[in-house]
Amino acid sequence: MSDAEEEVLLLSLLYFRCKKRRKRRQRIWIHPIIEEREKKGQFRNLFAELKNHEDKFFNFTRMSTSSFEELLNIIKENLKKNDTIMRKCISPEEKLVITLRFLASGCSLTDI
């Protein structure tokens, strides 16, 4: 085998080895379940209904709807983030509901 053939063989082996390494599993930026949060999420489906029923809303958040709105108006600017090209941010209202639900239930965030 000549030096040129050996060099071509080594380069082709190196090429295929590098190509094989690139075939790693593609990472997901946003999980499909989270992507459908706008349509199927608990906040979108349940929260609007809870606002219509004061007693259920109080049981869910341990706060009246008027107190919730007042607190939201106070802290809204601190909770507000900007949407990016990659994903939508979580609204201040949703962040507050998650926090109140966490504090009201005493469960971990995975349980909520």
N, C-alpha and C positions, 0 to 999 in steps of 0.2 A: 504494500500500500504506500503510495507516495505521500509526501508531506501535504500537498494540496488536497488530496482526497481525505486525509486524516483531519485536516483543518475544517473541511466542509462537514464531515461527520460530527465532529465535536460541536461546531456551531449549530447544526440542526438538532443535536441532543439538547443543547442549552436552550434553544428556542422552544422546543416542545416541553421542556421542564418548566420554563417560565410561563408558558401558556397554560399548563396544567394547574399551576398555583393560582392563576387568575380566576379559575372556575369555582371560587368559593361561593358559599351561599349568600345570596343578596340580602342585605339587611333592610329592614322595614323602617322607614322614617316615622310613619304614623300607622299604628296597628289598625286593621280594618274595623275592629269593633269600635275603636275610638273615633274613627272617621265617620261612623254612622251615629255619633252622639247627638247630632242635631235632629235626627229623625226619630231615633229609638231610645234616647237617653231618658233617665228618670226625671231630670229637671224639666225637659220640654214636655213630657207627657203628664207628669203628676203635678207639677208646681202650679200651673194655670188653674187646675181643678181645685187645688188646696186653697188658693186665694179666694175662691168663691164660697168656701165653707170655713168660717172663722174658727170654729171649734177644732176641726181637723188640722187647720194650719197651726193653731196653737199647740196641739199635740205633737205635730211634726217638728216644730222649731222652738217650742217653749217661749213663743213671742207672738203678740198680736200683729195683724197685718199693718196697722198704723205705726206701731213701734218699729216694725221691720223696715217700712218705707222711710221713716225718720232716720234710722241708723244707716240705711243704705245711702241716703242723701249726704250724710256726714262723711262717710268713708269712701264714697264712690271714686273720687279722684285718686286716692291712694291705691285703690285696687285695679284701676284701669290700665290696661296694656294695649299695645297696637297690634293689629293683625299683620302677619307677614305673608310673603308669597307662598311659603311652605305650608302654613296652617293658620287657622283662625284661633284667636286667643279665647280664653274662658271669660265670660262677662262678669263684671263685678257682682251682679245679682246672683249669678250661679255660684260664685266663690263664697258669698255670704251665706247662701242656703246650705252649701256643703259644710261650712264651718259650724253653723248653728245646729245642723243635724248631727254632726260629730259630737258637739258639746251636749246636746240634748239626750242623745242615745247612750253615750258612754262606751260605744263600740269602737273598734279600730277602724281605720279608713278602708281596709279590705272588706270588712263586714258591711260597710255602708254601700 
